[in-house]
Amino acid sequence: MGGSPVISTRVVAFTARLAMAAGLLAGAVILQTATAFGGSICETTWHDTSSSGDWSSSANWNAGVPDATKVACLNNATTPYMVTVDGGTGFATEYLYVGTGVTLNIKATTLATTLTVTNDVNNSGTVILGTAGAHQAASLVVTTGTFINFGSVSSLGSGGNHLGANISSSGSVTANSGGTLSLDRANSTFTNNGTITSNSTIDVTSNANFLLASGTMNGSFPMIIRGGTFEHTGGVESHTGFGRVNLTDGITLKVNPASGSGTFVIQKGGNTLATDVGANETLILEGNIANTDAVLTSSGPRVNNGTIRLQATTNTMTKTAKLVVSTSQLTNNGTIETLPNPDVTPGTDTTAARQINADLVNNGNLNFNYPTLYNGASNLIQNSGSIMLNSNLDVTGSVNDIFDVEGGSFSGNGTLVGTLLNNGGTINPGTSPGVFTVSGDFEQGSGGILSIEINGTTPGTDSDRLAVSGNASLGGTLIVTRPNFFNAPLSFSYDYLTYASHGGTLSFGSTSAGTGKEFVNTLGANAGTLTVHATGPTRKPDGKIALGSSTGPFSGDNVYNLDGTNQSKSKSVKAGKTVTFFIKLQNDGTAKDRIKVQATGTNVTGLVFKCFRGTTDVTTAVSNNTFLTGKLAVGAQATLKCTVKVNSTAGHGSTLTRLIVATSNNDSSAQDAVKLTAGRT
């Protein structure tokens, strides 16, 4: 063949053939045959389709070794064969067809080796760059056309291999064996409908327009895409281990797929979000690559339906991650979260605060687990969904310094710097339980709820607390829950809310504090306090003690404690004498009650303790906490006589003490105690 008319014919025919082949990417099915490239189209073909050989040997071609003016065809084979390109850079052809059953191996065993194709490559077989182990750079360069891949492309060994082409792939592209496969044709396009597997690093250094239309991206090593546009409209990204898709050096990002899912890591600055974020997409903004912030910016309104995560790669640099929606609203229907570096010991990440510069409206989940700065032209608003704040969130960079909760829930053990406004949500301090701090003012409107868990008197360990450094303007509802069915005693008092000043009130219904008890809310000068009152009859035993006479005088009338303070009697006598005490048990409650009595203390040699109810010895029952009075009317009393006999075996100066504890039979938390002491002089 020769002459312009013939060349024109073959070029048109080959181009038409490639257009037909491209239909496979849209689901068309065509038969790859050498016949389509026969006649005037294939200007030189592999001589023997059952025999492997060297590209540079003219004996292997029916019309001589291909050059930059020829269409070369490696025709389909029933018996697989391999064509080897090795040993330099002078290998070229104008168009190239690699048929089924054919392997084209650019080996670069000892010299960097490049095969250059001026126009298109149509691959239905296997293209291998490099070889196992160490070798020189193996390169396939398509200077003006497209590499259309129906078969497979593999990069082997540690030579650093190159595929410089526009790529349209419905087959497989795989990097293995520890080297890097560079896809490095400048301003190229890469459309993937097949499988990309990076078991060694794949580095797209070409400022490419990269489209994941269908198929998969996977592997255990990174795939790095530098510059250009990355668009995900379908297909699945599913890297494992150290594998990931890193987007860096000024990416325009389009991630709103009609189908499929993926996780993509944004590194460095200059990256633009050009679409909403799809429900199955995860974007990780990861700072500190080359000591730069990871920045993702959008100038238009955006909706996040997936996950956006802001973190860093190291704890030794100051750079961080920033999400910027500069002039419009960012609506979060998915999850936005800030995290420390996941690869360092918890608590040791010292990188700069994560930043969200946007007019943010939350309908999904906001999780702040690392210090975060919010800067917006409007308040940070939550309409629904939830926020979990387990670090610091500073909203003072926004116009009004306000986090506005109109709905949903707000929980965590962190600190909000600014004003917390709760008009219609639920504030749940802690993470069951915990302390949430507002470094600023707190305002709760009529539709807001403050929910407090109570299980004891230690803030953050037993019970929740909302700690406000400024003013608390109160309205709405206070809800108290007892997650462990905490049975608060009548002496219970706990500050669930602290503040510098306050105004307003909280609606608070009678909330159970256990059987027959309720919490009562009091707003004091600097704290909101929960105390426990009885909801039924008040149970209040009152113990009184006298020395030597049943008519008194008695100590302890209307004195209530459990250590005998101001309701104690003592006396020491000679051996052979007995010290007598009279104890009155009075019902100071509001209903009939029986009173249980227990005497506790250590026995002392020679000092004998006994108790009597009338003439009946009840010493054993009193010591065993089984003595019970009859039913006492309001104000009625029962009397016990308790004695200590001093025998000669008692040491001089020795004493015996008994604490007599009176307990309501209907409320074990209602108690009083008197104390007696007797000894030998």
C-alpha positions in Angstrom: 0.0 0.0 0.0 1.1 3.6 -0.3 -0.1 7.0 -1.4 -2.4 9.5 0.2 -5.7 8.1 -1.0 -5.0 4.7 0.5 -3.8 6.2 3.8 -6.9 8.3 4.0 -9.0 5.2 3.5 -7.3 3.2 6.2 -7.4 6.1 8.7 -11.1 6.6 8.1 -11.8 2.9 8.4 -9.6 2.5 11.5 -11.3 5.5 13.2 -14.7 4.1 12.4 -13.6 0.7 13.8 -12.5 2.5 17.1 -15.8 4.3 17.3 -17.6 0.9 17.0 -15.3 -0.5 19.7 -16.0 2.4 22.0 -19.6 1.3 22.0 -18.6 -1.5 24.3 -18.2 1.1 27.0 -21.9 1.8 26.7 -22.8 -1.8 26.7 -22.6 -2.6 22.9 -21.4 -6.1 22.0 -19.2 -6.5 18.9 -16.9 -9.2 17.7 -13.2 -8.4 17.7 -11.6 -10.0 14.6 -8.6 -9.4 12.5 -10.7 -9.3 9.4 -12.0 -5.9 10.4 -8.4 -4.7 10.2 -7.5 -6.7 7.0 -7.0 -5.5 3.5 -6.0 -1.8 3.3 -6.4 -1.2 7.0 -3.7 -3.4 8.6 -0.6 -2.4 6.8 1.6 -4.9 8.7 0.4 -7.9 10.7 2.1 -10.4 12.9 3.3 -13.1 10.6 2.4 -16.2 12.6 -0.4 -16.0 15.1 0.7 -19.2 16.8 4.3 -18.1 17.4 5.8 -15.6 19.9 8.6 -13.3 19.1 10.4 -10.0 19.1 8.7 -6.8 17.8 11.9 -5.6 16.2 12.4 -8.7 14.0 11.2 -8.0 10.5 10.7 -11.8 10.0 7.8 -11.6 12.4 5.8 -9.2 10.3 4.2 -9.7 6.9 5.1 -6.2 5.7 8.1 -5.3 7.9 8.5 -3.9 11.3 5.9 -1.2 12.1 6.9 2.5 12.1 5.1 5.8 12.7 3.4 5.7 9.3 1.8 2.2 9.6 -1.2 0.5 11.1 0.1 -2.6 13.0 -2.2 -5.5 13.8 -1.4 -8.3 16.3 -4.3 -10.5 15.1 -6.5 -12.7 17.2 -5.0 -16.0 18.2 -6.4 -19.4 19.0 -3.1 -20.4 20.4 -1.9 -17.5 22.7 1.3 -15.8 21.7 3.5 -13.0 23.1 5.1 -10.0 21.3 8.1 -8.6 23.2 9.3 -5.0 23.0 12.7 -4.6 24.7 15.9 -2.7 24.5 15.4 1.0 23.6 13.1 3.8 22.5 12.8 3.5 18.7 9.7 1.4 18.6 6.7 3.1 16.9 3.5 2.7 14.9 0.7 4.9 13.9 -2.2 2.7 14.9 -2.1 -0.5 16.9 -4.6 -3.4 17.3 -3.9 -6.1 19.9 -6.2 -9.0 19.4 -7.6 -11.6 21.7 -5.2 -14.3 22.8 -2.2 -11.9 22.2 0.2 -10.5 24.9 2.2 -7.4 24.1 5.0 -7.1 26.7 7.1 -4.0 26.9 9.8 -5.5 29.1 12.7 -2.9 29.5 15.0 -5.5 30.8 18.2 -3.5 30.8 17.3 -0.3 28.9 14.4 2.0 29.3 12.0 1.0 26.6 9.2 2.9 24.9 6.6 2.0 22.3 5.1 5.1 20.8 1.7 5.0 19.0 0.8 8.2 17.2 -2.9 7.6 17.1 -5.2 4.9 18.6 -4.6 1.6 20.3 -7.4 -1.0 20.4 -6.5 -3.7 22.9 -8.6 -6.9 23.2 -5.7 -8.9 24.5 -3.1 -8.3 27.2 -0.6 -5.4 27.5 2.2 -5.9 30.0 4.5 -3.1 31.1 7.7 -4.3 32.7 8.5 -7.7 34.0 8.7 -9.3 37.5 11.6 -7.9 39.6 13.9 -4.9 38.9 14.0 -3.5 35.4 14.2 -0.1 33.6 11.2 2.1 32.8 8.7 0.4 30.4 6.4 2.9 28.6 3.5 2.8 26.2 2.9 6.3 24.8 -0.2 7.2 22.7 0.6 10.7 21.6 -2.7 12.0 20.0 -5.2 9.1 20.1 -6.9 6.9 22.7 -6.0 3.7 24.3 -9.2 1.7 24.1 -9.0 -1.3 26.5 -11.3 -4.3 26.2 -8.7 -6.7 27.6 -6.1 -6.1 30.3 -3.2 -3.9 31.1 -0.7 -5.0 33.8 2.3 -3.2 35.3 4.9 -5.5 36.8 8.1 -5.2 38.7 9.8 -2.2 40.3 11.0 -0.3 37.2 8.5 2.6 37.3 6.3 2.0 34.3 4.3 4.5 32.2 1.1 4.5 30.2 0.8 7.9 28.5 -2.5 8.0 26.8 -6.1 9.0 26.7 -7.7 5.8 28.2 -11.1 4.4 27.7 -11.3 1.1 29.6 -13.9 -1.6 30.0 -11.3 -4.2 30.7 -8.8 -4.2 33.6 -5.8 -2.1 34.5 -3.6 -3.6 37.2 -0.4 -2.5 39.0 1.5 -5.2 40.9 4.9 -6.1 42.4 5.9 -2.9 44.2 6.6 -0.4 41.4 4.6 2.6 40.3 2.5 2.8 37.2 2.3 6.4 36.0 -0.5 7.5 33.7 1.2 10.6 32.5 0.0 12.0 29.3 -0.7 15.7 29.9 -4.3 16.8 30.0 -5.6 13.4 29.1 -8.9 11.6 29.7 -9.4 8.4 31.6 -12.9 6.8 31.4 -13.2 3.6 33.5 -16.0 1.1 33.0 -13.9 -1.9 33.9 -11.6 -2.7 36.8 -8.6 -0.7 38.2 -6.5 -2.6 40.7 -3.7 -0.8 42.5 -1.7 -3.5 44.3 1.2 -1.2 43.6 0.8 2.6 43.4 -1.0 4.0 40.3 -0.1 7.6 39.9 -2.2 9.7 37.4 0.2 12.6 36.9 -1.4 14.0 33.8 -3.9 16.6 35.0 -6.5 14.2 33.6 -10.2 14.2 33.3 -10.9 11.0 35.2 -14.3 9.4 35.0 -15.3 6.4 37.1 -18.5 5.6 35.2 -18.9 2.0 36.2 -16.8 -1.0 37.2 -14.5 -0.9 40.2 -11.4 0.7 41.7 -9.7 -1.5 44.3 -6.4 -2.7 45.6 -4.1 -2.5 48.6 -2.0 0.4 47.5 -2.9 4.0 46.7 -4.2 5.3 43.4 -3.1 9.0 43.2 -4.8 11.4 40.9 -3.1 14.8 40.5 -4.9 17.8 39.1 -7.7 17.9 36.5 -11.2 16.6 37.1 -12.3 13.5 39.0 -15.9 12.5 38.4 -17.7 9.6 39.9 -21.0 8.7 38.2 -21.2 5.0 38.9 -19.1 2.0 39.9 -17.5 1.1 43.2 -14.3 2.2 44.9 -13.3 -0.5 47.4 -9.6 -0.3 48.3 -8.4 -2.2 51.4 -5.5 -1.9 53.8 -3.2 0.9 52.7 -5.1 1.3 49.5 -7.1 4.5 48.8 -7.8 7.0 46.1 -5.8 10.2 46.8 -6.9 13.3 45.0 -4.4 16.1 45.1 -2.8 19.2 43.4 -6.0 21.1 42.4 -8.7 18.6 41.7 -12.2 19.5 40.4 -14.4 16.9 42.2 -17.7 15.6 41.0 -19.2 13.0 43.3 -22.9 12.6 42.9 -23.2 9.2 41.4 -26.4 7.7 40.1 -25.1 4.4 41.4 -22.1 3.0 43.1 -20.0 4.1 46.1 -16.5 5.2 47.0 -14.1 6.8 49.5 -11.8 9.5 48.1 -9.0 11.3 50.0 -8.5 15.0 49.2 -5.0 16.2 49.9 -3.3 19.7 49.6 -5.2 22.8 48.5 -6.8 24.2 45.4 -9.5 21.5 45.2 -13.0 22.3 44.1 -16.3 20.6 44.9 -18.4 21.0 41.7 -21.4 18.8 42.7 -23.4 17.7 45.7 -22.0 14.7 47.5 -23.8 11.4 46.9 -25.3 9.3 49.6 -22.7 6.5 49.2 -19.6 8.8 48.9 -17.0 9.4 51.6 -14.7 12.4 51.2 -11.7 12.6 53.5 -9.9 15.9 53.8 -6.5 15.1 55.0 -4.0 17.8 55.8 -0.2 17.8 56.3 0.8 16.3 53.0 3.9 18.3 52.1 3.0 20.5 55.1 -0.1 22.0 53.4 -3.7 22.3 54.4 -6.2 20.0 52.7 -8.8 22.4 51.3 -12.0 21.6 49.5 -13.9 24.7 48.2 -17.2 25.3 46.5 -18.6 28.7 45.4 -22.1 27.3 44.8 -24.7 25.9 47.2 -24.0 22.2 48.0 -25.8 19.3 49.7 -23.9 16.6 51.5 -25.8 13.3 51.4 -22.7 11.2 52.2 -19.8 11.6 54.6 -17.2 14.4 54.7 -14.4 13.8 57.2 -11.8 16.3 58.2 -8.5 15.0 59.7 -4.7 15.1 59.4 -2.0 12.6 58.6 0.5 13.4 61.3 0.7 15.0 64.8 4.0 16.8 64.2 2.9 19.5 61.8 0.5 22.4 62.1 -1.5 22.0 58.9 -5.0 20.8 58.9 -8.2 20.3 56.9 -10.7 22.9 55.7 -14.1 22.7 54.1 -15.1 26.0 52.4 -18.4 26.9 50.8 -17.6 30.5 50.2 -20.7 32.3 49.1 -23.6 29.9 49.5 -25.2 27.4 51.9 -23.9 23.9 52.7 -26.8 21.6 53.7 -25.8 18.5 55.5 -28.1 15.5 55.1 -25.4 13.0 55.7 -22.4 13.1 58.1 -19.8 15.7 58.6 -17.1 14.9 61.2 -13.8 16.1 62.4 -11.2 13.6 63.7 -7.7 13.5 65.0 -5.0 11.7 63.1 -6.2 8.0 63.2 -2.6 6.7 63.0 -1.3 8.2 66.3 -1.9 7.5 69.9 -5.2 9.0 71.0 -4.8 12.4 72.6 -1.4 13.1 71.0 -2.5 14.8 67.8 -1.4 18.5 68.0 -2.3 19.7 64.5 -4.3 22.9 64.0 -8.0 23.0 64.5 -10.2 21.7 61.6 -12.1 24.4 59.9 -15.6 24.7 58.3 -16.1 27.9 56.5 -19.7 27.8 55.3 -23.2 28.8 56.1 -24.0 25.3 57.4 -27.5 23.9 57.9 -27.6 20.4 59.5 -30.3 17.9 58.9 -28.0 14.9 59.4 -25.1 14.1 61.7 -22.3 16.5 62.9 -19.6 14.7 64.9 -16.8 16.9 66.3 -14.0 14.8 67.8 -11.2 17.3 67.3 -11.0 21.1 67.9 -13.0 22.8 65.1 -13.5 26.4 64.0 -16.7 27.4 62.4 -16.7 30.5 60.3 -19.9 31.5 58.4 -21.8 34.5 57.3 -24.8 33.2 59.3 -25.4 31.0 62.4 -24.6 27.4 62.4 -28.1 25.9 62.3 -29.4 22.5 63.1 -33.0 21.8 61.9 -33.0 18.0 62.6 -30.5 15.2 62.9 -27.9 15.2 65.6 -24.6 16.7 66.8 -22.1 14.9 68.9 -19.5 17.3 70.4 -16.6 15.5 72.2 -14.0 18.2 71.6 -14.1 22.0 71.2 -16.3 23.8 68.6 -15.7 27.5 68.3 -18.5 29.4 66.5 -17.2 32.9 67.3 -15.9 33.2 63.8 -19.4 33.4 62.5 -21.4 36.6 62.3 -23.5 36.2 65.4 -21.4 33.6 67.3 -24.4 31.4 67.7 -25.1 27.7 67.3 -28.8 27.6 66.6 -30.6 24.3 67.5 -34.0 24.3 65.9 -34.5 20.6 66.1 -32.8 17.3 66.6 -30.4 16.4 69.4 -27.1 17.9 70.8 -24.9 15.7 72.9 -21.4 15.2 74.0 -18.7 16.0 76.6 -17.1 18.8 74.7 -17.1 22.6 74.8 -19.0 25.1 72.6 -17.3 28.4 72.4 -20.0 31.0 71.6 -23.7 31.1 72.3 -25.9 28.0 72.3 -29.5 28.8 71.3 -32.0 25.9 71.7 -35.3 26.7 70.2 -36.6 23.3 69.3 -34.0 20.6 69.9 -33.0 18.4 72.8 -29.7 19.1 74.7 -28.3 15.9 76.1 -25.1 16.7 78.0 -22.5 14.0 77.9 -22.6 10.6 76.4 -24.5 8.9 79.1 -23.6 10.6 81.4 -21.3 13.6 81.0 -20.6 17.3 81.3 -21.2 19.6 78.4 -19.7 23.1 78.6 -20.9 26.3 77.0 -18.1 28.9 77.0 -20.6 31.8 76.5 -24.3 32.2 76.9 -27.1 29.5 76.8 -30.6 30.4 75.7 -33.5 27.9 75.6 -36.8 28.9 74.0 -40.2 27.5 74.7 -39.8 24.6 72.3 -36.4 23.5 73.6 -35.7 20.5 75.9 -32.8 20.0 78.4 -32.5 16.3 79.2 -30.5 15.3 82.2 -29.6 11.8 83.3 -29.3 11.3 87.1 -27.6 8.4 88.8 -25.7 10.0 91.7 -24.0 13.2 92.7 -20.7 13.1 90.8 -20.9 15.2 87.6 -19.9 13.4 84.4 -19.5 10.1 86.2 -22.9 9.6 87.8 -25.0 12.3 86.3 -25.2 14.9 83.5 -24.4 18.6 83.9 -24.7 21.6 81.5 -22.0 24.1 82.6 -22.6 27.6 81.2 -19.9 30.3 81.8 -22.2 33.2 80.9 -25.9 33.9 81.3 -28.6 31.2 81.1 -31.8 32.5 79.7 -34.2 29.7 80.4 -37.5 28.5 78.9 -38.8 25.2 77.5 -38.7 22.0 79.4 -36.4 20.1 81.8 -36.6 16.3 81.5 -34.9 14.1 84.2 -34.3 10.4 83.5 -32.9 7.7 85.7 -31.3 5.2 83.2 -30.3 2.8 86.0 -33.5 3.3 88.0 -31.5 5.3 90.5 -33.4 5.4 93.9 -32.4 8.8 95.1 -32.6 9.3 98.9 -34.6 12.1 100.4 -31.3 13.8 101.3 -30.4 14.0 97.5 -29.2 17.3 96.1 -27.4 17.8 92.7 -26.6 20.8 90.6 -27.4 19.8 87.0 -27.0 23.3 85.5 -24.4 25.9 86.5 -24.2 29.5 85.2 -22.9 33.0 86.1 -26.4 34.5 86.0 -29.8 33.4 84.8 -33.3 34.5 83.9 -36.6 32.7 83.1 -37.8 29.3 84.2 -37.9 25.7 83.1 -41.2 23.8 82.9 -40.7 20.7 85.1 -43.4 18.2 86.0 -43.2 15.9 88.9 -40.6 13.4 87.9 -40.2 10.2 89.8 -37.1 9.8 92.0 -38.0 6.3 93.1 -41.0 4.9 95.0 -42.8 7.6 96.8 -40.3 10.4 95.8 -40.0 13.1 93.2 -37.3 15.5 91.9 -37.9 19.2 92.6 -36.1 21.8 90.5 -34.8 25.0 92.0 -33.1 27.8 90.1 -30.6 29.4 92.4 -28.2 32.3 91.9 -25.6 30.2 90.1 -27.1 26.8 89.7 -30.2 24.8 88.8 -30.5 22.2 91.6 -32.5 18.9 91.8 -33.6 17.8 95.2 -35.8 14.9 96.2 -39.1 15.2 98.1 -41.5 12.6 99.2 -44.6 12.3 97.0 -46.6 10.3 99.7 -46.5 10.4 103.5 -43.3 11.7 104.9 -41.3 9.1 106.8 -39.2 10.6 109.6 -38.0 8.6 112.6 -36.6 10.8 115.4 -34.3 9.2 118.0 -33.8 10.8 121.5 -31.6 9.6 124.3 -31.5 10.2 128.1 -29.1 9.0 130.8 -30.4 7.2 133.9 -34.1 8.4 133.8 -37.0 7.5 131.6 -38.3 11.0 132.1 -35.2 12.7 130.7 -33.9 15.1 130.0 -33.6 13.7 126.4 -31.1 14.9 123.8 -31.9 14.8 120.1 -35.5 16.0 119.8 -35.9 17.2 116.1 -32.2 16.5 115.5 -31.6 14.2 112.5 -28.2 12.7 111.6 -26.5 9.3 111.5 -23.5 9.9 113.7 -25.1 10.9 117.0 -24.1 14.5 116.9 -26.0 16.5 119.6 -27.9 13.3 120.5 -25.3 11.3 122.5 -24.9 10.3 126.2 -21.9 8.9 128.0 -20.9 7.9 131.6 -18.2 5.9 133.3 -18.7 4.0 136.6 -16.9 1.7 139.0 -16.8 -2.0 138.6 -20.0 -3.7 139.6 -22.1 -0.8 138.5 -24.6 -0.6 135.5 -25.1 2.5 133.3 -28.7 2.8 132.1 -29.8 4.8 128.9 -33.4 5.4 127.8 -34.0 5.8 124.0 -37.3 7.2 122.7 -38.2 6.4 119.1 -40.7 9.0 117.9 -42.6 9.1 114.6 -42.1 12.6 113.2 -43.6 11.7 109.8 -47.0 12.4 108.4 -48.5 8.9 108.6 -48.4 5.8 110.8 -45.1 4.1 110.7 -43.1 1.2 112.3 -39.4 1.9 113.2 -36.6 -0.6 112.9 -33.7 -0.4 115.4 -30.2 -1.6 115.0 -27.3 -1.2 117.5 -23.8 -1.3 116.1 -20.4 -1.2 117.8 -17.5 -3.3 119.0 -17.6 -5.5 122.0 -15.3 -4.8 124.9 -14.1 -7.2 127.6 -15.9 -6.7 130.9 -18.5 -4.4 129.4 -21.9 -6.1 128.7 -24.5 -4.4 126.5 -28.2 -5.2 126.7 -31.5 -3.7 125.5 -35.1 -4.2 126.8 -38.5 -3.4 125.5 -40.4 -3.2 128.8 -39.1 -6.3 130.6 -38.4 -8.2 127.4 -34.7 -8.7 126.5 -34.4 -7.6 122.8 -30.6 -7.4 122.7 -30.2 -10.0 120.0 -32.9 -8.4 117.7 -31.4 -5.0 118.1 -27.9 -6.3 117.3 -29.2 -8.2 114.3 -31.3 -5.3 112.9 -34.5 -7.3 113.3 -36.2 -5.4 116.1 -39.3 -3.5 114.9 -41.6 -1.3 116.9 -45.3 -1.6 116.7 -47.2 0.8 114.4 -46.7 4.3 115.8 -49.2 7.1 115.1 -47.9 10.5 114.1 -46.0 11.9 117.1 -46.2 8.7 119.0 -43.2 7.2 120.7 -41.7 3.8 121.7 -39.1 3.5 124.5 -36.1 1.1 124.8 -34.0 0.7 127.9 -30.3 -0.1 127.1 -27.8 -0.9 129.8 -24.0 -1.5 130.0 -22.9 -3.5 133.1 -19.3 -2.8 134.1 -17.6 -6.0 135.4 -14.4 -6.3 137.3 -12.8 -7.8 134.2 -13.1 -4.4 132.4 -9.9 -2.4 132.1 -9.7 0.9 133.9 -10.6 3.6 131.4 -12.1 1.2 128.8 -15.4 2.2 127.1 -18.1 0.6 125.0 -20.0 2.6 122.4 -23.2 1.7 120.5 -24.7 3.7 117.7 -28.5 3.1 117.8 -29.9 3.7 114.3 -33.6 4.2 113.8 -35.0 3.5 110.3 -38.5 3.9 108.8 -39.9 0.5 107.9 -41.5 2.2 104.8 -38.5 4.2 103.6 -35.0 2.8 104.2 -33.5 6.2 103.4 -35.4 7.9 106.3 -33.0 7.4 109.3 -31.8 8.9 112.5 -29.2 7.8 115.1 -28.3 8.3 118.8 -25.1 7.3 120.5 -24.4 5.9 123.9 -21.0 5.3 125.6 -20.3 3.6 129.0 -17.0 2.7 130.6 -15.1 1.9 133.8 -13.4 4.6 135.8 
